């Protein structure tokens, strides 16, 4: 049984690393070490969503999760439930309302986690303060560049870039306009708004 040590890793890393391990070896059992209750719950829920059973043992340093072996997934030939492009529409440089620092952390985690879905979204459109994420100094430039390398169209509102005096600081993707944004959203099969 393979052991994955996720102690000390912040959300969403324990879930992402466990998901990768389970998908890489679907017919193998997996042991995962976590050090907090939230990670225990999240990893357990992930395993159960993949049809795996989980035995949890509390330890002095956290929890040991024994995840049962799964079955090799059969290839599916069904059509996707939604047709059309998947567009992520980002209207802020933070996620949710409340504490701004937490909101920035959540948005960063959201952007990095988009790299874990397959396929990645077709497009990410940034408006208002969301354009700050696509400009020099942003801590998600690496993730956005990797998304672009995988085919995602990264587009930032030109008017918003001008408003925040960031037009010359655009570090990834392209500047766009409201007509392009509205047309893309109106033709999208799925719109994700963090």
Secondary structure, 3 states (H helix, E strand, C coil): CEEEECCCCCCCHHHHHHHHHHHHCCCCCEEEEECCHHHHHHHHHHHHHCCCCEEEEEECCEEEEEECCCCCCCCCCCCCCCCCCEEEEECCCCCCCCCHHHHHHHHHHHHHHHCCCCCCCCEEEECHHHHHHHECCCCCHHHHHHHHHCCCEEEEEHHHHHHCCCHHHECCCEEECHHHHHHHHHHCCEEECC
